[in-house]
Amino acid sequence: MPQEGKLPTDKRRQLGDLGEALAVDALQKAGLLIITRNWRCAVGELDIVAQEMAPNFATDGAATTWLVLVEVRTRRGTRFGTAQQSITPRKQAKLREVAEHYVQAAAWLGPWRIDVVAVQMDSTGRLLEIDHIRHAVTG
């Protein structure tokens, strides 16, 4: 029997899959090119890997291709916090670790960042908001 308020694993997976599909759609509409989904390595998983043309202010500000590593957080209801609140310092550290593995494995030499797409639904599963947070995880 699942804990009170917790979805059974298959329901959680369905919710996560729905959130990822909504995130892919939102990212594509924002002009990002999806490279891969659910990339796994020994230390974890990246939900979405994409690329985006954007200014690189660390250099001359010229538009360049960014590697965008995306974590999708989907929440139904707010009993256990919002989708944005689920990105804890511990989760951020894990995302940085997995992102560094991807950058190394892909031999990426350009700029890269970690974004979060927060998908918030009400307790009945109705979509309330999709929020794409660029540079959500830093340093």
N, C-alpha and C positions, 0 to 999 in steps of 0.2 A: 504494500500500500504506500503511495507516495506521501511525502510530508504535506501537511496542510499548506495550501497556497502554492505548492510546487507542481509543475506539470510533469506527467510521466515522460520518460525519455523520448518516446516516439513523438509525442505531442510537442516537446521542446524542439526536436529536430525539425518537425514540420514548420514551427514558428520561425526557427532560424533560417530554414530554406526560403520561406516567404520573405523574410526580412532581407536576405541576400539578393533575391530576385528584384525586390523593390529598389534596393541600393544600386544594383547594376543599371537598372532603368534610369534612375536619377543621375548617376554618374555619366552615362552616355548622353543624356539630355543636356548635361552641363559641358559636354564636349570632350570628355575623357575617353580614351581608347582602352578597352578592357583587354589585358594581355592573357591573364589566366585567373582561375578561381581555385580556392582551396589548396594552395601550395603548402606542402608539408615537408618538414625536415625533422631531425632528431629532437629539436627543442620546442617545436610547436607548429602552428599553422597560420598562414595569412589568408584571410577570407577572399580578398580581391587584390590583384596586382594590375595596375593601370599605368597609362602615360598621359601627360597633359603638357601642352605648350603653355608656358607661363614665364613671366619675367624672373630672372635670377639676380636679385638685388645683392647677393654676396659678391657678384663680379660687377659687370657694367650695366645691369638691369635689362639687358637684351633678352628677348624671348628665346627660350631654350626648352628642350624636352626634359620634363621632370619624370622620374620614376615615382609613382604614388602607390604606397602600400596601405591598404585599407582594412580596417577592422570594422565589422558591422555589429552593432549592438541593437537587439530587438527586445522590446519589453511590451507586455500586455498588462495594462494597469500600472499603478505606481506603488502598490503595497510594499514592494522591495526596492523602491527607488525608480527613477527614470532611466531611460537608456543612457543618457549622458552621465548620470551619476554612477553607472556601473563600470566606468573606466577609472578604476582605483589606481593608486600609485603602484601597487604590485602588478596589476594588469599592464600598466604603462611600461614597467621594466621588462616584462615578458615580451611585449610588442617590440621594444627596442632590440632585444636579443634576437628575436626571430627575424626582424627586418635586416639586421646586420648580417645574418646568415644568408638571406636572399641576395642582398647586394653583393656579397662575396661570391656566391654561387653563380650569379648572373654576370660577374665581372663588370658591374655597372660603374662607370667612371664619372657620370654626370651628377647633377643634384638630385636628391631624393628626400621624401618626407613621408610621415605617417599621418594619414587622415582617419577620421572616424565618421561613419554614417550611422546616426542614431535614428532608429525607426521606433516611434512611439505609437502604441495602439491603446484603445480603451479596454476595459476588462472584458468586453464582448468580442474583441478582435477587430473592431472598426479602426481603420487607419486615422490617426490624428495628425501626425507630423513626421516628415523625413527631413533631417537636418544634417547637411554635409559640412563637417568641421575640418577645414584645411589646417595642416600643421598642428593637429590636435595633441600629438605626443612629441615633445622636444627633448633635447639633451639627454 
